[in-house]
Amino acid sequence: MRSLPRAAFAASAVAAVILVSGCSTLDKAQACIEANKVITDTAAKVSSLVNDPEAMEKALNDGAAKMNDVAEKAGNTTLNQALQNLADSLNKLDVNSAAEAAQAAQKVATDTAQALRAIAEECT
């Protein structure tokens, strides 16, 4: 479980790059900020619920729904795809026990870092 904080740190570092570098247009900038926020908020919430599988399941579903909403509004294929891919990944996770919650948190951390990298590339 020690790698989870490192993965969360890596995701935060990528998020900082996005915020510092900005995006080239106002609409795209807003989409970048919204995409980053929904991803990092969801990842943080999920990682805090490792000991509560039921709450984690709800956080995964809520996060996926928010990502799909932002993806629809993004108006950018790359941002849309990154958000939809992560939302799909979250929807596929089934958390019924503490062991599944730990595995889900690890998967979310990995997939979040990947999505944030794709967004960072698009938003710089």
DSSP file (Angstrom, degrees, kcal/mol; ACC not computed):
  #  RESIDUE AA STRUCTURE BP1 BP2  ACC     N-H-->O    O-->H-N    N-H-->O    O-->H-N    TCO  KAPPA ALPHA  PHI   PSI    X-CA   Y-CA   Z-CA
    1    1 A M    >         0   0    0      0, 0.0     3,-1.1     0, 0.0     0, 0.0   0.000 360.0 360.0 360.0  -9.5    0.0    0.0    0.0
    2    2 A R  T 3>  +     0   0    0      1,-0.3     4,-0.8     2,-0.2     0, 0.0   0.760 360.0  62.3 -66.1 -24.0    3.0    2.3    0.2
    3    3 A S  H 3> S+     0   0    0      1,-0.2     4,-2.4     2,-0.2    -1,-0.3   0.710  86.7  74.3 -76.8 -17.9    3.0    2.9   -3.5
    4    4 A L  H <> S+     0   0    0     -3,-1.1     4,-2.7     1,-0.2     5,-0.2   0.936  95.0  48.4 -62.2 -47.3   -0.5    4.5   -3.3
    5    5 A P  H  > S+     0   0    0      0, 0.0     4,-2.5     0, 0.0    -1,-0.2   0.900 111.9  50.9 -60.9 -36.5    0.8    7.8   -1.7
    6    6 A R  H  X S+     0   0    0     -4,-0.8     4,-2.6     2,-0.2    -2,-0.2   0.907 110.8  48.3 -64.4 -40.5    3.6    8.0   -4.4
    7    7 A A  H  X S+     0   0    0     -4,-2.4     4,-2.4     2,-0.2    -1,-0.2   0.901 111.8  49.4 -66.4 -39.9    1.0    7.5   -7.1
    8    8 A A  H  X S+     0   0    0     -4,-2.7     4,-2.3     2,-0.2    -2,-0.2   0.902 111.2  50.0 -64.9 -39.5   -1.2   10.2   -5.6
    9    9 A F  H  X S+     0   0    0     -4,-2.5     4,-2.5    -5,-0.2    -2,-0.2   0.918 110.1  50.4 -63.0 -43.3    1.8   12.5   -5.4
   10   10 A A  H  X S+     0   0    0     -4,-2.6     4,-2.2     1,-0.2    -2,-0.2   0.910 110.2  49.7 -62.0 -41.7    2.6   11.8   -9.1
   11   11 A A  H  X S+     0   0    0     -4,-2.4     4,-2.1     1,-0.2    -1,-0.2   0.899 111.3  49.5 -63.6 -40.0   -0.9   12.6  -10.0
   12   12 A S  H  X S+     0   0    0     -4,-2.3     4,-2.3     2,-0.2    -2,-0.2   0.885 108.8  52.7 -65.7 -38.4   -0.8   15.8   -8.1
   13   13 A A  H  X S+     0   0    0     -4,-2.5     4,-1.9     2,-0.2    -2,-0.2   0.917 110.0  47.3 -64.2 -43.0    2.5   16.7   -9.7
   14   14 A V  H  X S+     0   0    0     -4,-2.2     4,-1.9     1,-0.2    -1,-0.2   0.900 110.6  53.2 -64.4 -39.2    1.0   16.2  -13.2
   15   15 A A  H  X S+     0   0    0     -4,-2.1     4,-2.2     1,-0.2    -2,-0.2   0.897 106.4  52.7 -62.1 -40.0   -2.0   18.3  -12.1
   16   16 A A  H  X S+     0   0    0     -4,-2.3     4,-2.6     1,-0.2     5,-0.2   0.892 106.3  53.6 -62.9 -39.3    0.3   21.1  -11.0
   17   17 A V  H  X S+     0   0    0     -4,-1.9     4,-2.7     1,-0.2     5,-0.3   0.909 108.4  50.4 -61.3 -41.3    2.0   21.1  -14.5
   18   18 A I  H  X S+     0   0    0     -4,-1.9     4,-2.1     1,-0.2    -2,-0.2   0.932 112.9  45.0 -62.4 -46.0   -1.4   21.4  -16.1
   19   19 A L  H  < S+     0   0    0     -4,-2.2    -2,-0.2     1,-0.2    -1,-0.2   0.875 117.0  44.5 -68.7 -36.7   -2.4   24.4  -13.9
   20   20 A V  H  < S+     0   0    0     -4,-2.6    -2,-0.2    -5,-0.2    -1,-0.2   0.915 117.4  42.9 -73.3 -43.2    0.9   26.1  -14.3
   21   21 A S  H  < S-     0   0    0     -4,-2.7    -2,-0.2    -5,-0.2    -3,-0.2   0.825  93.6-166.9 -77.0 -31.1    1.3   25.6  -18.0
   22   22 A G     <  -     0   0    0     -4,-2.1     2,-0.3    -5,-0.3    -1,-0.1  -0.064  21.8 -79.4  73.3-178.6   -2.3   26.5  -18.9
   23   23 A C        -     0   0    0      2,-0.1     6,-0.1   101,-0.1   100,-0.1  -0.800  31.7-114.7-122.5 165.0   -4.1   25.8  -22.2
   24   24 A S  S    S+     0   0    0     -2,-0.3     2,-0.3     4,-0.1     3,-0.1   0.763  93.3  35.3 -78.5 -26.0   -4.0   27.8  -25.4
   25   25 A T  S  > S-     0   0    0      1,-0.1     4,-3.1     0, 0.0     5,-0.2  -0.886  79.7-117.7-126.1 159.8   -7.6   29.0  -25.6
   26   26 A L  H  > S+     0   0    0     -2,-0.3     4,-2.6     2,-0.2     5,-0.2   0.932 115.3  45.3 -61.2 -47.9  -10.1   30.1  -22.9
   27   27 A D  H  > S+     0   0    0      1,-0.2     4,-2.3     2,-0.2    -1,-0.2   0.926 116.8  45.5 -62.3 -44.0  -12.6   27.3  -23.7
   28   28 A K  H  > S+     0   0    0      2,-0.2     4,-2.7     1,-0.2    -1,-0.2   0.892 110.5  54.7 -66.1 -38.2   -9.8   24.8  -23.8
   29   29 A A  H  X S+     0   0    0     -4,-3.1     4,-2.5     2,-0.2    -2,-0.2   0.927 109.1  47.6 -60.1 -45.4   -8.3   26.2  -20.6
   30   30 A Q  H  X S+     0   0    0     -4,-2.6     4,-2.7     1,-0.2     5,-0.2   0.912 111.8  50.0 -62.8 -42.6  -11.6   25.8  -18.8
   31   31 A A  H  X S+     0   0    0     -4,-2.3     4,-2.7     2,-0.2     5,-0.2   0.897 110.3  51.1 -62.4 -40.5  -12.0   22.3  -20.1
   32   32 A C  H  X S+     0   0    0     -4,-2.7     4,-2.5     2,-0.2    -2,-0.2   0.924 112.0  46.3 -61.8 -45.2   -8.4   21.5  -18.9
   33   33 A I  H  X S+     0   0    0     -4,-2.5     4,-2.6     2,-0.2    -2,-0.2   0.932 114.6  46.6 -64.4 -46.2   -9.2   22.9  -15.4
   34   34 A E  H  X S+     0   0    0     -4,-2.7     4,-2.5     2,-0.2     5,-0.2   0.909 113.1  48.9 -64.2 -42.4  -12.5   21.0  -15.1
   35   35 A A  H  X S+     0   0    0     -4,-2.7     4,-2.0    -5,-0.2     5,-0.2   0.943 113.3  47.2 -61.9 -47.7  -11.0   17.7  -16.4
   36   36 A N  H  X S+     0   0    0     -4,-2.5     4,-2.7    -5,-0.2     5,-0.3   0.914 112.7  49.8 -59.2 -45.0   -8.1   18.0  -13.9
   37   37 A K  H  X S+     0   0    0     -4,-2.6     4,-2.7     1,-0.2     5,-0.3   0.936 111.0  46.4 -63.9 -48.3  -10.3   18.9  -11.0
   38   38 A V  H  X S+     0   0    0     -4,-2.5     4,-1.9     1,-0.2    -1,-0.2   0.883 115.5  47.6 -65.1 -36.2  -12.8   16.1  -11.5
   39   39 A I  H  X S+     0   0    0     -4,-2.0     4,-2.5    -5,-0.2    -2,-0.2   0.953 115.8  41.9 -68.9 -49.5  -10.0   13.5  -11.9
   40   40 A T  H  X S+     0   0    0     -4,-2.7     4,-2.4    -5,-0.2     5,-0.2   0.884 114.7  51.6 -68.7 -37.1   -7.9   14.6   -8.9
   41   41 A D  H  X S+     0   0    0     -4,-2.7     4,-2.3    -5,-0.3    -1,-0.2   0.929 112.5  46.0 -62.9 -44.5  -11.0   15.0   -6.7
   42   42 A T  H  X S+     0   0    0     -4,-1.9     4,-2.8    -5,-0.3     5,-0.2   0.934 113.0  49.0 -64.2 -46.1  -12.2   11.6   -7.5
   43   43 A A  H  X S+     0   0    0     -4,-2.5     4,-2.4     1,-0.2    -1,-0.2   0.904 112.2  48.8 -61.2 -41.8   -8.8   10.0   -7.0
   44   44 A A  H  X S+     0   0    0     -4,-2.4     4,-1.3     2,-0.2    -1,-0.2   0.920 112.9  47.2 -64.4 -43.9   -8.4   11.7   -3.7
   45   45 A K  H  X S+     0   0    0     -4,-2.3     4,-0.5    -5,-0.2     3,-0.3   0.934 112.8  48.6 -64.3 -45.7  -11.8   10.6   -2.5
   46   46 A V  H >< S+     0   0    0     -4,-2.8     3,-1.5     1,-0.2    -2,-0.2   0.923 109.6  51.8 -61.0 -44.8  -11.3    7.0   -3.6
   47   47 A S  H >< S+     0   0    0     -4,-2.4     3,-0.7     1,-0.3    -1,-0.2   0.780 106.9  54.6 -66.2 -24.4   -7.9    6.8   -1.9
   48   48 A S  H 3< S+     0   0    0     -4,-1.3     3,-0.3    -3,-0.3    -1,-0.3   0.571 103.3  57.8 -82.3  -7.9   -9.4    8.0    1.3
   49   49 A L  T X<  +     0   0    0     -3,-1.5     3,-2.0    -4,-0.5     7,-0.3   0.064  61.7 121.0-111.4  24.2  -12.0    5.3    1.3
   50   50 A V  T <  S+     0   0    0     -3,-0.7    52,-0.2     1,-0.3    -1,-0.2   0.824  80.2  47.6 -58.0 -31.9   -9.8    2.2    1.2
   51   51 A N  T 3  S+     0   0    0     -3,-0.3    -1,-0.3     1,-0.2    47,-0.1   0.314 106.7  60.8 -93.7   9.4  -11.4    1.0    4.5
   52   52 A D    <>  +     0   0    0     -3,-2.0     4,-2.5     1,-0.1     5,-0.2  -0.694  58.9 178.0-136.2  81.8  -15.0    1.6    3.4
   53   53 A P  H  > S+     0   0    0      0, 0.0     4,-2.5     0, 0.0     5,-0.2   0.847  81.5  52.4 -55.6 -38.7  -15.8   -0.5    0.4
   54   54 A E  H  > S+     0   0    0      2,-0.2     4,-1.8     1,-0.2     5,-0.1   0.932 112.4  44.1 -65.6 -45.4  -19.4    0.7    0.2
   55   55 A A  H  > S+     0   0    0      1,-0.2     4,-2.4     2,-0.2    -1,-0.2   0.866 112.7  53.7 -67.0 -35.4  -18.5    4.4    0.2
   56   56 A M  H  X S+     0   0    0     -4,-2.5     4,-2.8    -7,-0.3    -2,-0.2   0.924 105.2  53.2 -65.1 -43.1  -15.7    3.7   -2.3
   57   57 A E  H  X S+     0   0    0     -4,-2.5     4,-2.2     1,-0.2    -1,-0.2   0.915 111.3  46.8 -56.8 -44.0  -18.1    2.0   -4.7
   58   58 A K  H  X S+     0   0    0     -4,-1.8     4,-3.0     2,-0.2     5,-0.2   0.910 111.3  51.0 -64.9 -42.3  -20.3    5.2   -4.5
   59   59 A A  H  X S+     0   0    0     -4,-2.4     4,-2.7     2,-0.2    -2,-0.2   0.887 109.8  50.8 -63.4 -38.9  -17.3    7.5   -5.0
   60   60 A L  H  X S+     0   0    0     -4,-2.8     4,-2.4     2,-0.2    -1,-0.2   0.937 113.7  44.1 -62.9 -47.0  -16.2    5.5   -8.0
   61   61 A N  H  X S+     0   0    0     -4,-2.2     4,-2.1    -5,-0.2    -2,-0.2   0.914 115.6  47.2 -65.4 -43.6  -19.7    5.7   -9.6
   62   62 A D  H  X S+     0   0    0     -4,-3.0     4,-2.3     2,-0.2    -2,-0.2   0.917 112.9  49.5 -64.2 -43.3  -20.1    9.4   -8.7
   63   63 A G  H  X S+     0   0    0     -4,-2.7     4,-2.5    -5,-0.2    -2,-0.2   0.910 110.2  50.4 -62.2 -43.4  -16.6   10.2  -10.1
   64   64 A A  H  X S+     0   0    0     -4,-2.4     4,-2.3     1,-0.2    -1,-0.2   0.906 110.3  50.1 -62.4 -41.6  -17.3    8.3  -13.3
   65   65 A A  H  X S+     0   0    0     -4,-2.1     4,-2.0     2,-0.2    -2,-0.2   0.915 111.5  48.0 -63.3 -43.1  -20.6   10.2  -13.8
   66   66 A K  H  X S+     0   0    0     -4,-2.3     4,-2.5     2,-0.2     5,-0.2   0.897 110.6  51.9 -64.5 -40.0  -18.8   13.6  -13.2
   67   67 A M  H  X S+     0   0    0     -4,-2.5     4,-2.7     1,-0.2    -2,-0.2   0.911 109.1  49.6 -63.9 -41.6  -16.1   12.6  -15.7
   68   68 A N  H  X S+     0   0    0     -4,-2.3     4,-2.0     2,-0.2    -1,-0.2   0.889 110.5  51.3 -63.6 -38.2  -18.7   11.7  -18.3
   69   69 A D  H  X S+     0   0    0     -4,-2.0     4,-1.2     2,-0.2    -2,-0.2   0.938 113.2  43.6 -62.9 -47.0  -20.4   15.1  -17.8
   70   70 A V  H  X S+     0   0    0     -4,-2.5     4,-1.3     1,-0.2     3,-0.2   0.889 110.8  56.4 -66.0 -38.3  -17.2   17.0  -18.1
   71   71 A A  H  X S+     0   0    0     -4,-2.7     4,-0.6     1,-0.2     3,-0.4   0.898 104.7  52.4 -59.9 -41.3  -16.2   14.9  -21.2
   72   72 A E  H  < S+     0   0    0     -4,-2.0    -1,-0.2     1,-0.2     3,-0.2   0.840 115.7  40.7 -63.4 -33.1  -19.5   15.8  -22.9
   73   73 A K  H  < S+     0   0    0     -4,-1.2    -1,-0.2    -3,-0.2    -2,-0.2   0.599  92.0  89.8 -89.4 -13.1  -18.8   19.5  -22.3
   74   74 A A  H  <  -     0   0    0     -4,-1.3   -43,-0.2    -3,-0.4    -1,-0.2   0.844  66.7-159.5 -60.6 -39.3  -15.0   19.4  -23.1
   75   75 A G     <  +     0   0    0     -4,-0.6     2,-0.4    -3,-0.2    -1,-0.1   0.720  60.9 101.5  66.5  18.9  -15.3   20.0  -26.9
   76   76 A N     >  -     0   0    0     -5,-0.3     4,-3.0     1,-0.1     5,-0.2  -0.984  66.8-146.9-139.2 122.6  -11.8   18.5  -27.2
   77   77 A T  H  > S+     0   0    0     -2,-0.4     4,-2.7     1,-0.2     5,-0.2   0.887  98.2  48.7 -59.4 -43.5  -11.3   15.0  -28.5
   78   78 A T  H  > S+     0   0    0      2,-0.2     4,-2.4     1,-0.2    -1,-0.2   0.931 115.4  43.2 -65.7 -46.0   -8.2   14.3  -26.4
   79   79 A L  H  > S+     0   0    0      2,-0.2     4,-2.4     1,-0.2     5,-0.2   0.924 114.6  51.4 -64.1 -43.7   -9.8   15.5  -23.2
   80   80 A N  H  X S+     0   0    0     -4,-3.0     4,-2.6     1,-0.2    -2,-0.2   0.928 111.9  46.3 -57.9 -47.5  -13.0   13.8  -23.9
   81   81 A Q  H  X S+     0   0    0     -4,-2.7     4,-2.8    -5,-0.2     5,-0.2   0.905 111.4  50.9 -65.8 -42.4  -11.2   10.5  -24.6
   82   82 A A  H  X S+     0   0    0     -4,-2.4     4,-1.9     1,-0.2    -1,-0.2   0.919 114.4  44.3 -61.9 -43.6   -9.1   10.7  -21.4
   83   83 A L  H  X S+     0   0    0     -4,-2.4     4,-2.7     2,-0.2    -2,-0.2   0.915 114.7  47.8 -67.9 -43.4  -12.1   11.4  -19.3
   84   84 A Q  H  X S+     0   0    0     -4,-2.6     4,-2.7    -5,-0.2    -2,-0.2   0.900 110.5  52.0 -66.1 -39.8  -14.2    8.7  -20.9
   85   85 A N  H  X S+     0   0    0     -4,-2.8     4,-2.1    -5,-0.2    -1,-0.2   0.926 113.0  44.6 -61.5 -43.8  -11.5    6.1  -20.6
   86   86 A L  H  X S+     0   0    0     -4,-1.9     4,-2.5    -5,-0.2    -2,-0.2   0.911 112.5  51.5 -67.8 -41.3  -11.0    6.8  -16.9
   87   87 A A  H  X S+     0   0    0     -4,-2.7     4,-2.5     1,-0.2    -2,-0.2   0.918 109.9  50.0 -60.3 -43.2  -14.8    6.8  -16.3
   88   88 A D  H  X S+     0   0    0     -4,-2.7     4,-1.3     1,-0.2    -1,-0.2   0.908 110.0  50.9 -60.7 -42.2  -15.1    3.5  -18.1
   89   89 A S  H  X S+     0   0    0     -4,-2.1     4,-0.7     1,-0.2     3,-0.3   0.919 110.9  48.2 -62.0 -43.8  -12.3    2.1  -15.9
   90   90 A L  H >< S+     0   0    0     -4,-2.5     3,-1.0     1,-0.2    -2,-0.2   0.900 108.7  53.9 -64.2 -40.5  -14.0    3.3  -12.7
   91   91 A N  H 3< S+     0   0    0     -4,-2.5    -1,-0.2     1,-0.2    -2,-0.2   0.785 104.0  56.5 -65.1 -26.4  -17.3    1.8  -13.8
   92   92 A K  H 3< S+     0   0    0     -4,-1.3     2,-0.3    -3,-0.3    -1,-0.2   0.661  85.7  98.6 -79.6 -16.2  -15.6   -1.6  -14.3
   93   93 A L    <<  -     0   0    0     -3,-1.0     2,-0.5    -4,-0.7     7,-0.0  -0.557  56.0-164.4 -77.5 134.6  -14.4   -1.7  -10.7
   94   94 A D        -     0   0    0     -2,-0.3     2,-0.7     6,-0.1    10,-0.1  -0.972   4.1-169.8-121.2 115.7  -16.5   -3.7   -8.3
   95   95 A V        +     0   0    0     -2,-0.5   -38,-0.2     1,-0.1     3,-0.1  -0.900  29.7 139.0-115.7 108.0  -15.7   -3.1   -4.6
   96   96 A N        +     0   0    0     -2,-0.7     2,-0.3     1,-0.1    -1,-0.1   0.420  67.1  30.5-123.0  -5.3  -17.3   -5.5   -2.1
   97   97 A S  S  > S-     0   0    0    -44,-0.1     4,-2.2     1,-0.1     5,-0.1  -0.933  83.1-102.4-148.3 169.0  -14.5   -6.0    0.4
   98   98 A A  H  > S+     0   0    0     -2,-0.3     4,-2.2     2,-0.2     5,-0.2   0.879 121.3  53.0 -62.8 -38.0  -11.5   -4.3    1.9
   99   99 A A  H  > S+     0   0    0      1,-0.2     4,-2.0     2,-0.2    -1,-0.2   0.922 110.7  46.0 -65.0 -43.6   -9.2   -6.4   -0.4
  100  100 A E  H  > S+     0   0    0      1,-0.2     4,-2.6     2,-0.2    -1,-0.2   0.855 110.4  55.0 -66.3 -34.2  -11.1   -5.3   -3.5
  101  101 A A  H  X S+     0   0    0     -4,-2.2     4,-2.5     2,-0.2    -2,-0.2   0.910 107.6  48.9 -64.8 -41.7  -11.1   -1.7   -2.2
  102  102 A A  H  X S+     0   0    0     -4,-2.2     4,-1.8     2,-0.2    -2,-0.2   0.920 113.6  46.1 -64.0 -43.3   -7.3   -1.8   -1.9
  103  103 A Q  H  X S+     0   0    0     -4,-2.0     4,-2.3     1,-0.2    -2,-0.2   0.898 112.5  51.1 -65.1 -40.4   -6.9   -3.2   -5.4
  104  104 A A  H  X S+     0   0    0     -4,-2.6     4,-2.9     2,-0.2    -2,-0.2   0.906 107.8  52.4 -64.6 -41.7   -9.4   -0.6   -6.7
  105  105 A A  H  X S+     0   0    0     -4,-2.5     4,-2.2     1,-0.2    -1,-0.2   0.902 110.3  48.6 -61.6 -40.5   -7.5    2.3   -5.1
  106  106 A Q  H  X S+     0   0    0     -4,-1.8     4,-2.1     2,-0.2    -1,-0.2   0.913 112.4  47.9 -65.3 -42.7   -4.3    1.1   -6.7
  107  107 A K  H  X S+     0   0    0     -4,-2.3     4,-2.9     2,-0.2     5,-0.3   0.902 111.2  50.8 -64.5 -42.2   -6.0    0.8  -10.1
  108  108 A V  H  X S+     0   0    0     -4,-2.9     4,-2.7     2,-0.2     5,-0.2   0.911 109.1  51.3 -62.7 -42.5   -7.5    4.3   -9.8
  109  109 A A  H  X S+     0   0    0     -4,-2.2     4,-2.0    -5,-0.2    -2,-0.2   0.924 114.0  44.0 -60.9 -44.6   -4.1    5.8   -8.9
  110  110 A T  H  X S+     0   0    0     -4,-2.1     4,-1.8     2,-0.2    -2,-0.2   0.938 117.1  44.2 -65.5 -48.4   -2.5    4.2  -11.9
  111  111 A D  H  X S+     0   0    0     -4,-2.9     4,-2.4     1,-0.2    -2,-0.2   0.843 111.8  54.3 -68.1 -33.5   -5.3    5.1  -14.3
  112  112 A T  H  X S+     0   0    0     -4,-2.7     4,-2.8    -5,-0.3     5,-0.2   0.930 107.1  50.1 -64.7 -45.6   -5.5    8.6  -12.9
  113  113 A A  H  X S+     0   0    0     -4,-2.0     4,-1.9    -5,-0.2    -2,-0.2   0.906 111.5  49.5 -59.4 -41.5   -1.9    9.2  -13.5
  114  114 A Q  H  X S+     0   0    0     -4,-1.8     4,-1.9     2,-0.2    -1,-0.2   0.919 112.1  47.2 -64.3 -44.6   -2.3    8.0  -17.1
  115  115 A A  H  X S+     0   0    0     -4,-2.4     4,-2.2     1,-0.2    -2,-0.2   0.903 111.1  51.5 -64.9 -40.9   -5.3   10.3  -17.7
  116  116 A L  H  X S+     0   0    0     -4,-2.8     4,-2.7     1,-0.2    -1,-0.2   0.852 107.2  53.4 -66.0 -33.6   -3.5   13.3  -16.2
  117  117 A R  H  X S+     0   0    0     -4,-1.9     4,-2.3    -5,-0.2    -1,-0.2   0.927 109.3  48.6 -64.3 -43.6   -0.5   12.7  -18.5
  118  118 A A  H  X S+     0   0    0     -4,-1.9     4,-1.6     1,-0.2    -2,-0.2   0.902 113.9  46.6 -62.8 -40.8   -2.8   12.7  -21.5
  119  119 A I  H  X S+     0   0    0     -4,-2.2     4,-2.4     2,-0.2    -1,-0.2   0.901 109.6  53.8 -68.4 -41.0   -4.5   15.9  -20.3
  120  120 A A  H  X S+     0   0    0     -4,-2.7     4,-0.6     1,-0.2    -2,-0.2   0.910 108.0  50.3 -60.1 -42.4   -1.1   17.5  -19.6
  121  121 A E  H  < S+     0   0    0     -4,-2.3     3,-0.5     1,-0.2    -1,-0.2   0.884 114.8  44.0 -62.3 -38.5    0.1   16.8  -23.1
  122  122 A E  H  < S+     0   0    0     -4,-1.6    -2,-0.2     1,-0.2    -1,-0.2   0.825 114.8  48.4 -74.8 -32.3   -3.1   18.3  -24.5
  123  123 A C  H  <        0   0    0     -4,-2.4    -1,-0.2     1,-0.2    -2,-0.2   0.340 360.0 360.0 -97.0   6.5   -3.2   21.3  -22.2
  124  124 A T     <        0   0    0     -4,-0.6    -1,-0.2    -3,-0.5    -2,-0.1   0.448 360.0 360.0-103.3 360.0    0.4   22.5  -22.6
